[in-house]
Amino acid sequence: MGVVPLLRDLALDQEDNVNCDRRCQVPFGADRVNIAGVLLPSMSNITVFTQLAEEEDVALRSATTSGDLAGAVVIVLPGTKNTF
């Protein structure tokens, strides 16, 4: 038996899990690097979103429609579990 301490704000990766809360919905602005991350049905290793969301000078928006890409200077296409 072991005891795991409660560590608040511990930034562990959400492996193969889309956890885009308010961190992935930052409004785009002229003072930030505007990045849209396309959410795909079979994404894997999406830790790049977590790392980008932690940057203060980055506005990260999750994109599910083409309209969500408007204003982005960078569009991130994550890897998928199904590759051909």
Helices and strands as residue ranges (DSSP letters): G 22-24, E 33-38, H 47-53, E 58-63, G 66-69, E 74-76
